[in-house]
Structures are given as structure tokens and as C-alpha cells.
Amino acid sequence: MLTVKKKVILLSCLGVIPFYSDILFSLINNFYNVKLFQKTNLVSYFYGALISCFLCGMQWVKFIDIKKKNLYIPMIPSILLWISFFFLDKIFFQLTVIISLLWCLIVDISILKRVNKRWFKKMRIIITFAAILPLLYNLFINKINKI
């Protein structure tokens, strides 16, 4: 049987896999010269936006439970993600996803100051950076290679 800690770590690690989908699709396109996946260059960013909104909702509940006065703080990334997706250029949406994931990490760490779960804080930091690395690659390095 898996303990709760091991289940959380396993599910968190599995949740990082879709962030690497854009890199996988570009490798398939380059290696096999297939044009099937050309329209999927934002899949990992949409997934990142979904994860950010999910984390914001969880943090909002925590803020309500601990009776914090600034209930709007966890919801800022969700609002910015929607605005950047619908009204701004693609690059602003991509940057907003990266910033939102970092924002959620900072809010989580600030909430967890009172909780003595060092393993969870450490895992959140590792998982967040494992999710952000392919997004940064897709945003900067992959674009340079296409030029």
C-alpha cells in the first residue's frame, strides 16, 4: 500500500508529464518529418493554465479556512490568465502561465509556513521548476531554433 505522502508525490510527478508534450511533439515532427502536431504548440501552456487555476482554487479554500483577509490574492493568476488568453498576444499568455505557476508556488509556501511538512514544500518547489523548464524551453530556445 502506498502512504498518502507517496501518493501525493507520485501524482504530482505524473502531473508534470503533460508539460513536456510540446517538446515531444516537436521531436516527432523533426524526426519523422510529420506535420500532424503543428497546431498543438500551446498544449503545455493550456495545461499549465489549467493547473494554475486548480492551485488557485485550492489556495482560495485555504485562505477561507484560515480566515485571511486578502481572499483575492490566490485568484489573481486565474484572472490574469483569462485576460492574457483572450485579449493579449500569445507570448503574453505563455509568460502569464509561467508567472502564475511561480505565483502559486510562492502562495503555497507562504500558506505552509505554519505546517510542518518540509517534504511537501520541497516537492512543490521541485515539481514547479520541473513544470516551468519545458515552458521556458518552448518559449525561448525552441523559437530561436526555428529562426
Buried (B, 14 or more C-beta within 10 A) or exposed (E): EEEEEEEBBEEBEEBBEBBBBBBBBBEEBEEEEEEEBEEBBBBBBBBBBEBBBEBBEBBBEBBEEEEBEEEEBBBEBBEBBBEBBEEEEEEBBBBBBBBBBBBBBEBBBEBBEEEEEEEBBEBBEBBBBBBBBBBBBBBEEBEEEEE
